């Protein structure tokens, strides 16, 4: 997550603004000190333009899935 966030030029405070997840909670998620909820995972995936599967380590493909029509 940190790599994706930094690649976009986002700070943890920017992620807080984009996701609604408190910066301290986001920091703990990013460092592995806290697990994210399904909803937090969804919000982070949308903000970082990736898939929830990528954040969960289920795929190596960082690109998001095509949007539903």
Residue pairs with C-beta under 8 A, 6 or more apart in sequence:
1 29
1 30
1 44
1 48
1 55
2 30
4 48
4 50
4 62
5 12
5 15
5 30
5 48
8 48
8 49
10 18
10 47
10 48
12 23
12 26
12 27
12 30
13 23
15 21
15 23
15 26
15 44
15 47
16 22
16 23
16 26
18 43
18 47
19 26
19 40
19 43
19 44
19 46
19 47
20 43
21 29
21 40
21 43
21 44
25 34
28 34
29 35
29 36
29 40
29 44
36 44
36 55
41 52
41 55
41 56
42 52
44 55
45 51
45 52
45 54
45 55
45 64
48 55
49 64
50 62
50 63
50 64
51 59
51 61
51 62
51 63
51 64
51 65
53 59
54 60
54 61
54 62
